[in-house]
Amino acid sequence: MPLDQLQQLSYTLDGPIATITLNRPDAMNAFTSRMVHEMLAALDEADADDTVRAVIITGAGRAFCAGADMSGGTDTFEKTSGADIDPANDPNSLKGRDGGGIVSLRMFQSLKPIIGAVNGAAAGVGATMLLPMDFRLASTTARFGFVFTQRGILPEAASGWFLPRVVGIAQALEWAMLGHVFDAEEARRGGLVRSLHEPDDLLPAARELAMRLAERTSSVSVAMTRQLLWRMLGAGHPMDSHRVESAAVPQLGANADVAEGIASFFEKRPPEFSLGPANDMPDVWPWFDEPPFRSDASEAPE
């Protein structure tokens, strides 16, 4: 989807920072099938543009995202929000898949660090879509809720994998099973967000963090590091990480960014890195195969 066709998100560039804003303020940015398409397009754009060093995701108006759009009434969850996306016969087709999970998995694959700036209510998919982001900052007025058990369904957006890894199993069970709405301070104590900010200070704080990434780090190194740490959460042994590192470090060590990083250290000046993940990833990338989606859960490995 071309970015000029965005209707429910906005995508803006300001220097090295791309900001994706959920933009249905009159509906508290309730999540729709169209948002799935638009979020994929925005994340693809950010990954393809090496001038983008970090992505901020926030909401317009008083909410971040109040959850799935339930204007359809009682049949809201009878089909997944990705159900109208129907590519050709393909094991990775988006047809019939949970739309929040499609977005979360795309965030997981991102080559750019993602910063969530939670400006208000974040419930249901508005909470679960935060989990694959790398940094989550919140307004002091934000409220959160993994409210699925209070709607008769189960957590989505791949949160069965992400939530325990982000906050730990005990906290994940409490929030997911009780389904209650909680305030920003509880979110901070539970490890869901890194810091709280007054409403007017939230986006400046997110931008400050994004600029630290842009001005001090190699974008190729950040992309590799991001993928290494996320993907090794599911590894069975530290040897899995050791193998990747042993292949990647020598390749990265021969590139121009490493020469610049070392030179800037000795010359006591800020580095000026030149490489970008759209074109300059090492040959070892990717070191993994993406598993296909299978529509019959009974076929999933035990």
TORPAPA-947617 format. One record per residue: residue in one letter; chain; x, y, z of N, C-alpha, C in turn. Coordinates in nm, 3 decimals, padded with zeros to 5 digits. Example, Ala and Ser with C-alpha at 12.3 -4.5 7.8 and 13.67 -1.06 7.14 Angstrom:
# TORPAPA-947617
type:mol:n_east:n_north:n_up:ca_east:ca_north:ca_up:c_east:c_north:c_up
A:A:01.319:-00.569:00.780:01.230:-00.450:00.780:01.320:-00.330:00.780
S:A:01.285:-00.225:00.708:01.367:-00.106:00.714:01.290:00.003:00.787
This chain:
# TORPAPA-947617
type:mol:n_east:n_north:n_up:ca_east:ca_north:ca_up:c_east:c_north:c_up
M:A:00.084:-00.119:00.000:00.000:00.000:00.000:00.088:00.125:00.000
P:A:00.073:00.214:-00.098:00.150:00.340:-00.096:00.111:00.426:00.023
L:A:00.208:00.500:00.076:00.181:00.579:00.194:00.079:00.690:00.169
D:A:00.064:00.733:00.043:-00.035:00.838:00.016:-00.178:00.785:00.024
Q:A:-00.193:00.653:00.045:-00.326:00.595:00.062:-00.360:00.570:00.209
L:A:-00.273:00.610:00.300:-00.302:00.591:00.441:-00.424:00.674:00.481
Q:A:-00.516:00.611:00.553:-00.637:00.678:00.600:-00.650:00.676:00.752
Q:A:-00.600:00.571:00.815:-00.621:00.553:00.959:-00.492:00.562:01.039
L:A:-00.381:00.580:00.969:-00.252:00.608:01.030:-00.194:00.730:00.961
S:A:-00.102:00.797:01.029:-00.017:00.893:00.960:00.128:00.851:00.977
Y:A:00.208:00.884:00.876:00.350:00.850:00.877:00.426:00.979:00.847
T:A:00.507:01.025:00.942:00.580:01.149:00.923:00.728:01.127:00.949
L:A:00.809:01.204:00.880:00.954:01.200:00.897:01.001:01.332:00.953
D:A:01.088:01.325:01.052:01.152:01.443:01.107:01.296:01.406:01.133
G:A:01.383:01.441:01.040:01.521:01.398:01.049:01.529:01.247:01.043
P:A:01.600:01.185:01.137:01.618:01.040:01.132:01.505:00.962:01.200
I:A:01.397:01.029:01.237:01.290:00.965:01.314:01.163:00.958:01.231
A:A:01.107:00.838:01.218:00.975:00.820:01.158:00.874:00.804:01.270
T:A:00.763:00.875:01.259:00.657:00.863:01.359:00.532:00.808:01.292
I:A:00.484:00.697:01.345:00.358:00.636:01.299:00.253:00.669:01.405
T:A:00.147:00.735:01.363:00.042:00.776:01.457:-00.088:00.707:01.422
L:A:-00.143:00.631:01.515:-00.276:00.574:01.498:-00.374:00.691:01.495
N:A:-00.452:00.702:01.388:-00.519:00.829:01.361:-00.669:00.812:01.339
R:A:-00.735:00.757:01.441:-00.881:00.755:01.446:-00.923:00.813:01.582
P:A:-00.888:00.938:01.607:-00.907:00.991:01.742:-01.053:00.989:01.789
D:A:-01.149:01.005:01.696:-01.290:01.005:01.738:-01.334:00.867:01.787
A:A:-01.262:00.762:01.745:-01.293:00.625:01.788:-01.188:00.573:01.885
M:A:-01.114:00.664:01.948:-01.006:00.628:02.041:-00.906:00.532:01.974
N:A:-00.887:00.553:01.842:-00.791:00.476:01.763:-00.817:00.326:01.769
A:A:-00.946:00.289:01.778:-00.982:00.148:01.779:-00.926:00.080:01.654
F:A:-00.879:-00.042:01.671:-00.801:-00.113:01.569:-00.892:-00.180:01.466
T:A:-00.859:-00.164:01.339:-00.940:-00.217:01.229:-00.855:-00.301:01.135
S:A:-00.923:-00.372:01.045:-00.851:-00.448:00.943:-00.766:-00.356:00.856
R:A:-00.817:-00.239:00.823:-00.740:-00.147:00.741:-00.611:-00.106:00.812
M:A:-00.617:-00.091:00.944:-00.496:-00.056:01.018:-00.388:-00.162:01.002
V:A:-00.429:-00.289:00.988:-00.329:-00.394:00.964:-00.251:-00.363:00.837
H:A:-00.323:-00.340:00.726:-00.258:-00.307:00.599:-00.167:-00.184:00.614
E:A:-00.222:-00.081:00.679:-00.149:00.045:00.685:-00.025:00.034:00.774
M:A:-00.035:-00.041:00.884:00.082:-00.058:00.970:00.192:-00.135:00.897
L:A:00.155:-00.238:00.821:00.255:-00.312:00.745:00.324:-00.221:00.645
A:A:00.246:-00.136:00.578:00.303:-00.045:00.479:00.399:00.054:00.545
A:A:00.361:00.106:00.661:00.445:00.204:00.730:00.575:00.141:00.779
L:A:00.566:00.022:00.834:00.687:-00.045:00.883:00.778:-00.085:00.767
D:A:00.719:-00.127:00.655:00.799:-00.158:00.536:00.873:-00.033:00.488
E:A:00.804:00.081:00.487:00.865:00.206:00.444:00.983:00.242:00.534
A:A:00.966:00.228:00.664:01.074:00.263:00.756:01.195:00.172:00.737
D:A:01.170:00.044:00.717:01.282:-00.049:00.699:01.359:-00.022:00.570
A:A:01.289:00.021:00.466:01.353:00.042:00.336:01.428:00.173:00.328
D:A:01.408:00.262:00.422:01.466:00.397:00.418:01.580:00.405:00.519
D:A:01.704:00.406:00.469:01.818:00.407:00.560:01.840:00.541:00.628
T:A:01.766:00.644:00.589:01.773:00.769:00.665:01.695:00.758:00.796
V:A:01.604:00.660:00.805:01.526:00.639:00.928:01.609:00.557:01.024
R:A:01.631:00.610:01.143:01.712:00.540:01.242:01.628:00.483:01.355
A:A:01.507:00.536:01.375:01.419:00.485:01.480:01.276:00.520:01.443
V:A:01.183:00.438:01.494:01.040:00.456:01.468:00.970:00.479:01.601
I:A:00.889:00.583:01.607:00.803:00.609:01.722:00.660:00.576:01.681
I:A:00.588:00.502:01.765:00.447:00.473:01.741:00.366:00.532:01.855
T:A:00.266:00.613:01.821:00.183:00.679:01.921:00.042:00.688:01.869
G:A:-00.046:00.752:01.945:-00.185:00.767:01.906:-00.226:00.912:01.899
A:A:-00.324:00.942:01.813:-00.378:01.077:01.804:-00.489:01.094:01.908
G:A:-00.500:01.213:01.963:-00.607:01.239:02.057:-00.577:01.187:02.196
R:A:-00.682:01.145:02.266:-00.668:01.111:02.407:-00.636:00.963:02.432
A:A:-00.632:00.881:02.328:-00.605:00.738:02.346:-00.487:00.697:02.261
F:A:-00.419:00.591:02.306:-00.322:00.523:02.219:-00.400:00.431:02.125
C:A:-00.465:00.331:02.181:-00.555:00.244:02.105:-00.643:00.173:02.206
A:A:-00.773:00.194:02.194:-00.867:00.140:02.293:-00.905:-00.004:02.266
G:A:-00.837:-00.070:02.171:-00.865:-00.210:02.142:-00.927:-00.227:02.005
A:A:-00.980:-00.345:01.981:-01.043:-00.374:01.852:-01.168:-00.288:01.834
D:A:-01.192:-00.251:01.710:-01.314:-00.177:01.677:-01.433:-00.272:01.693
M:A:-01.516:-00.248:01.794:-01.629:-00.336:01.823:-01.761:-00.279:01.772
S:A:-01.750:-00.188:01.673:-01.873:-00.129:01.621:-01.959:-00.232:01.549
G:A:-01.900:-00.347:01.513:-01.977:-00.455:01.451:-02.061:-00.534:01.549
G:A:-02.047:-00.503:01.679:-02.131:-00.568:01.778:-02.081:-00.704:01.818
T:A:-02.174:-00.796:01.845:-02.139:-00.925:01.905:-02.059:-01.015:01.814
D:A:-02.057:-00.988:01.683:-01.978:-01.074:01.593:-01.838:-01.019:01.569
T:A:-01.796:-00.921:01.650:-01.665:-00.858:01.630:-01.553:-00.960:01.620
F:A:-01.555:-01.060:01.707:-01.443:-01.154:01.714:-01.471:-01.287:01.643
E:A:-01.581:-01.293:01.564:-01.611:-01.417:01.495:-01.521:-01.438:01.374
K:A:-01.460:-01.332:01.328:-01.355:-01.345:01.227:-01.238:-01.261:01.274
T:A:-01.121:-01.299:01.232:-01.003:-01.224:01.274:-00.995:-01.097:01.193
S:A:-00.923:-00.999:01.248:-00.914:-00.871:01.178:-00.825:-00.880:01.055
G:A:-00.759:-00.993:01.034:-00.684:-01.013:00.911:-00.759:-01.094:00.808
A:A:-00.886:-01.126:00.835:-00.958:-01.223:00.753:-00.988:-01.174:00.613
D:A:-00.990:-01.042:00.591:-01.022:-00.993:00.458:-00.897:-00.975:00.373
I:A:-00.781:-01.011:00.424:-00.656:-00.999:00.349:-00.628:-01.134:00.284
D:A:-00.642:-01.142:00.153:-00.646:-01.274:00.089:-00.547:-01.284:-00.027
P:A:-00.417:-01.299:00.004:-00.322:-01.326:-00.104:-00.347:-01.464:-00.166
A:A:-00.271:-01.496:-00.268:-00.287:-01.625:-00.334:-00.255:-01.739:-00.238
N:A:-00.282:-01.861:-00.282:-00.262:-01.980:-00.199:-00.117:-01.986:-00.153
D:A:-00.094:-01.965:-00.026:00.042:-01.947:00.025:00.041:-01.986:00.173
P:A:00.139:-02.066:00.219:00.140:-02.103:00.361:00.154:-01.983:00.453
N:A:00.202:-01.871:00.400:00.214:-01.749:00.480:00.104:-01.648:00.446
S:A:-00.001:-01.692:00.380:-00.113:-01.604:00.350:-00.164:-01.539:00.478
L:A:-00.210:-01.415:00.465:-00.265:-01.345:00.580:-00.412:-01.378:00.602
K:A:-00.474:-01.449:00.510:-00.616:-01.478:00.521:-00.644:-01.562:00.646
G:A:-00.746:-01.520:00.721:-00.788:-01.596:00.836:-00.699:-01.585:00.957
R:A:-00.601:-01.495:00.954:-00.508:-01.480:01.066:-00.546:-01.361:01.153
D:A:-00.510:-01.369:01.280:-00.532:-01.259:01.372:-00.455:-01.135:01.326
G:A:-00.527:-01.026:01.306:-00.463:-00.905:01.254:-00.361:-00.847:01.348
G:A:-00.388:-00.849:01.480:-00.290:-00.801:01.575:-00.162:-00.881:01.570
G:A:-00.175:-01.012:01.550:-00.057:-01.097:01.540:00.024:-01.069:01.415
I:A:-00.045:-01.038:01.305:00.025:-01.002:01.182:00.112:-00.879:01.206
V:A:00.057:-00.780:01.276:00.131:-00.657:01.304:00.245:-00.685:01.403
S:A:00.219:-00.761:01.508:00.323:-00.791:01.606:00.440:-00.865:01.542
L:A:00.409:-00.962:01.457:00.516:-01.036:01.391:00.596:-00.947:01.296
R:A:00.530:-00.851:01.233:00.604:-00.758:01.147:00.694:-00.668:01.230
M:A:00.646:-00.623:01.346:00.733:-00.546:01.435:00.853:-00.630:01.480
F:A:00.829:-00.755:01.511:00.935:-00.847:01.551:01.044:-00.854:01.445
Q:A:01.006:-00.847:01.317:01.101:-00.856:01.206:01.170:-00.723:01.175
S:A:01.130:-00.616:01.240:01.179:-00.483:01.204:01.331:-00.473:01.214
L:A:01.387:-00.398:01.120:01.530:-00.367:01.124:01.558:-00.238:01.200
K:A:01.453:-00.166:01.234:01.470:-00.039:01.304:01.414:-00.051:01.446
P:A:01.479:00.011:01.544:01.424:00.009:01.680:01.289:00.080:01.683
I:A:01.196:00.026:01.762:01.061:00.081:01.771:01.037:00.130:01.913
I:A:00.992:00.253:01.923:00.964:00.317:02.052:00.814:00.343:02.060
G:A:00.748:00.286:02.159:00.608:00.314:02.181:00.593:00.433:02.275
A:A:00.514:00.532:02.232:00.483:00.648:02.316:00.334:00.641:02.348
V:A:00.303:00.583:02.462:00.164:00.551:02.497:00.100:00.674:02.560
N:A:00.022:00.744:02.482:-00.031:00.874:02.523:-00.164:00.866:02.598
G:A:-00.227:00.747:02.599:-00.356:00.735:02.666:-00.394:00.589:02.678
A:A:-00.523:00.561:02.672:-00.572:00.425:02.691:-00.509:00.329:02.591
A:A:-00.463:00.214:02.643:-00.405:00.107:02.562:-00.465:-00.024:02.613
A:A:-00.571:-00.069:02.546:-00.643:-00.187:02.593:-00.656:-00.287:02.479
G:A:-00.669:-00.415:02.515:-00.682:-00.519:02.414:-00.562:-00.516:02.321
V:A:-00.588:-00.511:02.191:-00.479:-00.507:02.095:-00.395:-00.380:02.112
G:A:-00.453:-00.275:02.171:-00.374:-00.156:02.201:-00.265:-00.183:02.303
A:A:-00.286:-00.283:02.389:-00.182:-00.323:02.485:-00.090:-00.428:02.426
T:A:-00.146:-00.527:02.356:-00.061:-00.635:02.306:00.031:-00.590:02.194
M:A:-00.009:-00.490:02.114:00.080:-00.445:02.008:00.203:-00.373:02.062
L:A:00.199:-00.334:02.190:00.316:-00.271:02.250:00.429:-00.369:02.276
L:A:00.395:-00.497:02.290:00.492:-00.594:02.342:00.614:-00.614:02.253
P:A:00.602:-00.619:02.118:00.723:-00.636:02.038:00.800:-00.506:02.013
M:A:00.754:-00.395:02.072:00.832:-00.272:02.063:00.952:-00.282:02.157
D:A:01.057:-00.210:02.124:01.182:-00.223:02.200:01.184:-00.135:02.325
F:A:01.119:-00.022:02.317:01.111:00.071:02.429:00.965:00.117:02.438
R:A:00.914:00.122:02.560:00.776:00.167:02.579:00.776:00.276:02.685
L:A:00.738:00.397:02.644:00.726:00.510:02.734:00.577:00.542:02.746
A:A:00.534:00.592:02.860:00.392:00.617:02.879:00.367:00.751:02.944
S:A:00.256:00.812:02.909:00.206:00.928:02.980:00.159:00.885:03.118
T:A:00.169:00.976:03.213:00.119:00.948:03.347:-00.032:00.924:03.347
T:A:-00.101:00.967:03.242:-00.245:00.949:03.233:-00.284:00.823:03.157
A:A:-00.187:00.746:03.107:-00.217:00.626:03.030:-00.277:00.518:03.119
R:A:-00.360:00.436:03.060:-00.416:00.320:03.129:-00.405:00.200:03.036
F:A:-00.390:00.082:03.095:-00.361:-00.039:03.019:-00.458:-00.149:03.060
G:A:-00.483:-00.240:02.967:-00.567:-00.353:03.003:-00.557:-00.466:02.902
F:A:-00.516:-00.583:02.951:-00.523:-00.705:02.870:-00.659:-00.768:02.901
V:A:-00.763:-00.711:02.841:-00.902:-00.729:02.889:-00.972:-00.849:02.826
F:A:-00.899:-00.939:02.768:-00.959:-01.044:02.683:-01.051:-01.138:02.761
T:A:-01.014:-01.176:02.883:-01.101:-01.266:02.958:-01.232:-01.199:02.995
Q:A:-01.235:-01.067:02.996:-01.359:-00.996:03.023:-01.443:-00.979:02.896
R:A:-01.390:-01.025:02.783:-01.466:-01.024:02.658:-01.494:-01.167:02.611
G:A:-01.446:-01.266:02.686:-01.471:-01.404:02.652:-01.378:-01.464:02.549
I:A:-01.266:-01.396:02.520:-01.170:-01.449:02.423:-01.035:-01.466:02.494
L:A:-00.929:-01.489:02.418:-00.797:-01.501:02.478:-00.704:-01.397:02.419
P:A:-00.593:-01.366:02.488:-00.501:-01.266:02.436:-00.452:-01.303:02.297
E:A:-00.430:-01.200:02.214:-00.391:-01.219:02.075:-00.263:-01.142:02.046
A:A:-00.238:-01.116:01.919:-00.118:-01.043:01.876:00.010:-01.112:01.922
A:A:00.008:-01.247:01.920:00.124:-01.328:01.960:00.166:-01.299:02.104
S:A:00.072:-01.250:02.187:00.108:-01.213:02.324:00.135:-01.333:02.412
G:A:00.087:-01.452:02.373:00.125:-01.572:02.448:00.275:-01.594:02.447
W:A:00.342:-01.545:02.344:00.489:-01.554:02.336:00.553:-01.430:02.396
F:A:00.501:-01.312:02.359:00.567:-01.187:02.399:00.546:-01.150:02.546
L:A:00.423:-01.159:02.596:00.395:-01.101:02.727:00.480:-01.163:02.839
P:A:00.490:-01.296:02.851:00.574:-01.350:02.958:00.721:-01.314:02.943
R:A:00.766:-01.296:02.819:00.907:-01.262:02.798:00.935:-01.116:02.834
V:A:00.836:-01.030:02.817:00.855:-00.889:02.848:00.843:-00.862:02.998
V:A:00.743:-00.922:03.065:00.715:-00.887:03.205:00.731:-01.004:03.302
G:A:00.759:-01.124:03.252:00.770:-01.242:03.339:00.637:-01.313:03.350
I:A:00.642:-01.443:03.375:00.522:-01.525:03.371:00.423:-01.489:03.482
A:A:00.470:-01.458:03.602:00.376:-01.428:03.711:00.295:-01.303:03.681
Q:A:00.363:-01.197:03.636:00.291:-01.074:03.604:00.202:-01.094:03.482
A:A:00.250:-01.169:03.384:00.169:-01.194:03.265:00.040:-01.266:03.301
L:A:00.048:-01.367:03.385:-00.071:-01.441:03.426:-00.170:-01.352:03.499
E:A:-00.120:-01.268:03.587:-00.210:-01.181:03.663:-00.284:-01.085:03.571
W:A:-00.211:-01.017:03.487:-00.276:-00.920:03.398:-00.369:-00.987:03.298
A:A:-00.325:-01.100:03.240:-00.403:-01.163:03.133:-00.526:-01.236:03.188
M:A:-00.516:-01.298:03.304:-00.631:-01.372:03.355:-00.732:-01.281:03.424
L:A:-00.687:-01.182:03.500:-00.781:-01.091:03.563:-00.848:-00.999:03.461
G:A:-00.773:-00.959:03.359:-00.829:-00.875:03.255:-00.867:-00.735:03.302
H:A:-00.808:-00.689:03.413:-00.848:-00.559:03.467:-00.770:-00.447:03.398
V:A:-00.822:-00.327:03.409:-00.754:-00.208:03.359:-00.668:-00.152:03.472
F:A:-00.544:-00.115:03.441:-00.452:-00.066:03.543:-00.382:00.060:03.497
D:A:-00.329:00.134:03.592:-00.274:00.265:03.560:-00.128:00.257:03.516
A:A:-00.074:00.372:03.479:00.061:00.377:03.425:00.166:00.337:03.526
E:A:00.144:00.369:03.652:00.242:00.334:03.754:00.249:00.182:03.771
E:A:00.135:00.113:03.768:00.139:-00.033:03.775:00.210:-00.091:03.653
A:A:00.187:-00.030:03.537:00.257:-00.075:03.415:00.407:-00.059:03.429
R:A:00.450:00.051:03.490:00.594:00.071:03.509:00.650:-00.029:03.609
R:A:00.581:-00.048:03.721:00.630:-00.143:03.821:00.637:-00.284:03.765
G:A:00.543:-00.320:03.679:00.540:-00.454:03.623:00.633:-00.475:03.505
G:A:00.703:-00.371:03.462:00.801:-00.385:03.355:00.745:-00.368:03.216
L:A:00.618:-00.326:03.204:00.561:-00.307:03.071:00.613:-00.179:03.006
V:A:00.636:-00.075:03.085:00.692:00.050:03.032:00.818:00.085:03.108
R:A:00.909:00.154:03.040:01.039:00.188:03.100:01.034:00.316:03.181
S:A:00.944:00.410:03.143:00.943:00.539:03.210:00.808:00.606:03.190
L:A:00.773:00.694:03.285:00.649:00.770:03.280:00.682:00.918:03.263
H:A:00.595:00.988:03.190:00.619:01.128:03.159:00.487:01.205:03.164
E:A:00.495:01.329:03.202:00.377:01.414:03.193:00.332:01.421:03.046
P:A:00.202:01.436:03.022:00.152:01.426:02.884:00.229:01.510:02.782
D:A:00.261:01.635:02.817:00.330:01.720:02.721:00.476:01.682:02.701
D:A:00.528:01.601:02.792:00.669:01.562:02.785:00.691:01.428:02.717
L:A:00.582:01.356:02.686:00.596:01.219:02.638:00.666:01.212:02.502
L:A:00.615:01.280:02.402:00.678:01.272:02.270:00.819:01.332:02.269
P:A:00.845:01.444:02.337:00.984:01.489:02.346:01.077:01.384:02.407
A:A:01.029:01.312:02.509:01.114:01.208:02.569:01.138:01.094:02.470
A:A:01.034:01.057:02.395:01.051:00.952:02.294:01.148:00.997:02.186
R:A:01.139:01.123:02.145:01.230:01.175:02.043:01.373:01.182:02.096
E:A:01.390:01.219:02.221:01.525:01.223:02.279:01.589:01.085:02.275
L:A:01.512:00.983:02.311:01.564:00.846:02.306:01.596:00.806:02.162
A:A:01.507:00.840:02.068:01.531:00.808:01.928:01.658:00.877:01.876
M:A:01.681:01.001:01.917:01.800:01.073:01.871:01.926:01.014:01.931
R:A:01.919:00.962:02.053:02.037:00.895:02.108:02.076:00.775:02.021
L:A:01.975:00.702:01.975:02.003:00.591:01.884:02.060:00.642:01.752
A:A:02.002:00.749:01.699:02.042:00.800:01.569:02.182:00.857:01.568
E:A:02.220:00.923:01.677:02.345:00.998:01.677:02.464:00.918:01.727
R:A:02.441:00.807:01.798:02.553:00.741:01.865:02.576:00.597:01.819
T:A:02.488:00.543:01.736:02.499:00.400:01.705:02.502:00.375:01.555
S:A:02.554:00.260:01.519:02.552:00.211:01.380:02.417:00.145:01.355
S:A:02.349:00.186:01.249:02.217:00.130:01.222:02.223:-00.018:01.187
V:A:02.331:-00.062:01.120:02.347:-00.204:01.091:02.369:-00.281:01.221
S:A:02.451:-00.227:01.309:02.476:-00.292:01.437:02.348:-00.298:01.521
V:A:02.270:-00.191:01.522:02.144:-00.191:01.595:02.048:-00.295:01.539
A:A:02.037:-00.302:01.406:01.947:-00.399:01.344:01.987:-00.542:01.380
M:A:02.117:-00.572:01.373:02.163:-00.706:01.407:02.143:-00.735:01.556
T:A:02.172:-00.638:01.639:02.157:-00.657:01.784:02.011:-00.678:01.820
R:A:01.923:-00.597:01.761:01.779:-00.611:01.788:01.732:-00.752:01.755
Q:A:01.768:-00.801:01.637:01.723:-00.933:01.596:01.788:-01.043:01.680
L:A:01.914:-01.026:01.715:01.982:-01.127:01.797:01.911:-01.145:01.931
L:A:01.884:-01.034:01.998:01.827:-01.044:02.132:01.683:-01.094:02.130
W:A:01.601:-01.044:02.038:01.463:-01.091:02.031:01.458:-01.239:01.996
R:A:01.533:-01.280:01.896:01.520:-01.418:01.848:01.582:-01.518:01.944
M:A:01.681:-01.477:02.018:01.742:-01.571:02.112:01.656:-01.594:02.237
L:A:01.548:-01.516:02.253:01.455:-01.544:02.362:01.396:-01.684:02.353
G:A:01.387:-01.736:02.231:01.331:-01.869:02.213:01.435:-01.977:02.189
A:A:01.562:-01.943:02.200:01.668:-02.042:02.175:01.674:-02.144:02.288
G:A:01.714:-02.266:02.254:01.719:-02.372:02.353:01.848:-02.378:02.432
H:A:01.954:-02.310:02.383:02.085:-02.320:02.448:02.166:-02.197:02.409
P:A:02.256:-02.147:02.497:02.339:-02.033:02.460:02.428:-02.061:02.340
M:A:02.450:-02.188:02.307:02.529:-02.220:02.189:02.465:-02.162:02.063
D:A:02.332:-02.153:02.061:02.265:-02.095:01.944:02.310:-01.952:01.922
S:A:02.321:-01.876:02.030:02.367:-01.738:02.019:02.515:-01.733:01.983
H:A:02.593:-01.821:02.043:02.737:-01.824:02.017:02.766:-01.849:01.869
R:A:02.689:-01.938:01.808:02.710:-01.969:01.665:02.687:-01.844:01.579
V:A:02.577:-01.774:01.606:02.546:-01.655:01.527:02.653:-01.548:01.548
E:A:02.689:-01.525:01.673:02.789:-01.422:01.703:02.924:-01.455:01.639
S:A:02.961:-01.583:01.640:03.090:-01.622:01.583:03.095:-01.600:01.432
A:A:02.979:-01.611:01.367:02.973:-01.585:01.223:02.962:-01.437:01.193
A:A:02.885:-01.364:01.276:02.854:-01.225:01.244:02.965:-01.127:01.283
V:A:03.031:-01.150:01.396:03.128:-01.051:01.444:03.242:-01.030:01.344
P:A:03.302:-01.135:01.287:03.410:-01.110:01.190:03.361:-01.036:01.065
Q:A:03.239:-01.066:01.020:03.188:-00.996:00.902:03.162:-00.849:00.933
L:A:03.098:-00.822:01.046:03.078:-00.683:01.084:03.211:-00.613:01.108
G:A:03.305:-00.687:01.165:03.434:-00.626:01.197:03.511:-00.576:01.077
A:A:03.475:-00.625:00.958:03.545:-00.582:00.837:03.477:-00.465:00.767
N:A:03.367:-00.414:00.825:03.294:-00.312:00.750:03.334:-00.169:00.792
A:A:03.284:-00.073:00.714:03.325:00.066:00.732:03.277:00.124:00.865
D:A:03.163:00.078:00.915:03.113:00.133:01.041:03.205:00.099:01.157
V:A:03.263:-00.020:01.155:03.355:-00.056:01.263:03.481:00.030:01.255
A:A:03.532:00.051:01.136:03.649:00.139:01.120:03.618:00.279:01.173
E:A:03.498:00.328:01.142:03.459:00.461:01.189:03.439:00.463:01.341
G:A:03.379:00.357:01.394:03.358:00.351:01.538:03.488:00.353:01.616
I:A:03.588:00.281:01.566:03.718:00.278:01.634:03.790:00.411:01.617
A:A:03.785:00.466:01.495:03.852:00.595:01.471:03.791:00.705:01.558
S:A:03.658:00.709:01.567:03.593:00.814:01.646:03.627:00.800:01.795
F:A:03.643:00.676:01.840:03.681:00.654:01.980:03.817:00.715:02.009
F:A:03.915:00.685:01.923:04.050:00.735:01.948:04.061:00.885:01.924
E:A:03.977:00.936:01.832:03.981:01.080:01.802:03.890:01.161:01.892
K:A:03.819:01.091:01.983:03.731:01.156:02.082:03.630:01.250:02.014
R:A:03.559:01.194:01.917:03.456:01.269:01.845:03.336:01.179:01.823
P:A:03.218:01.236:01.795:03.102:01.152:01.765:03.125:01.073:01.636
P:A:03.078:00.949:01.631:03.095:00.871:01.508:03.002:00.919:01.397
E:A:03.043:00.898:01.274:02.961:00.928:01.157:02.947:00.800:01.075
F:A:02.856:00.716:01.115:02.837:00.587:01.050:02.768:00.605:00.915
S:A:02.807:00.522:00.818:02.759:00.541:00.681:02.674:00.427:00.628
L:A:02.674:00.312:00.693:02.605:00.196:00.638:02.460:00.192:00.687
G:A:02.376:00.118:00.611:02.235:00.107:00.648:02.184:-00.034:00.626
P:A:02.086:-00.077:00.707:02.039:-00.215:00.700:01.963:-00.250:00.573
A:A:01.917:-00.151:00.498:01.845:-00.184:00.373:01.938:-00.250:00.272
N:A:02.068:-00.215:00.276:02.160:-00.265:00.174:02.290:-00.323:00.226
D:A:02.321:-00.304:00.353:02.456:-00.334:00.400:02.464:-00.438:00.510
M:A:02.360:-00.522:00.524:02.367:-00.627:00.626:02.474:-00.730:00.585
P:A:02.541:-00.791:00.682:02.645:-00.889:00.650:02.586:-01.014:00.586
D:A:02.672:-01.092:00.523:02.627:-01.212:00.452:02.559:-01.313:00.545
V:A:02.594:-01.310:00.672:02.534:-01.404:00.766:02.385:-01.375:00.788
W:A:02.341:-01.257:00.750:02.200:-01.217:00.764:02.118:-01.267:00.646
P:A:02.001:-01.324:00.670:01.949:-01.367:00.800:02.002:-01.506:00.835
W:A:02.013:-01.533:00.962:02.063:-01.663:01.005:01.949:-01.756:01.044
F:A:01.825:-01.718:01.016:01.706:-01.790:01.061:01.609:-01.802:00.944
D:A:01.518:-01.896:00.955:01.407:-01.909:00.861:01.278:-01.874:00.934
E:A:01.196:-01.792:00.871:01.067:-01.759:00.932:00.974:-01.880:00.921
P:A:00.915:-01.924:01.031:00.823:-02.038:01.023:00.695:-01.998:00.951
P:A:00.636:-02.089:00.874:00.511:-02.057:00.807:00.395:-02.061:00.905
F:A:00.290:-01.987:00.871:00.167:-01.995:00.947:00.087:-02.114:00.896
R:A:00.030:-02.191:00.990:-00.059:-02.301:00.951:-00.193:-02.275:01.017
S:A:-00.298:-02.277:00.938:-00.428:-02.233:00.988:-00.489:-02.330:01.088
D:A:-00.450:-02.457:01.083:-00.505:-02.555:01.176:-00.413:-02.565:01.297
A:A:-00.460:-02.511:01.411:-00.376:-02.511:01.531:-00.341:-02.652:01.577
S:A:-00.425:-02.751:01.539:-00.396:-02.888:01.581:-00.273:-02.944:01.513
E:A:-00.228:-02.876:01.405:-00.108:-02.921:01.335:00.019:-02.860:01.394
A:A:00.003:-02.765:01.487:00.121:-02.700:01.543:00.206:-02.800:01.620
P:A:00.338:-02.781:01.619:00.424:-02.874:01.693:00.395:-02.866:01.841
E:A:00.408:-02.980:01.908:00.382:-02.986:02.052:00.497:-02.922:02.130
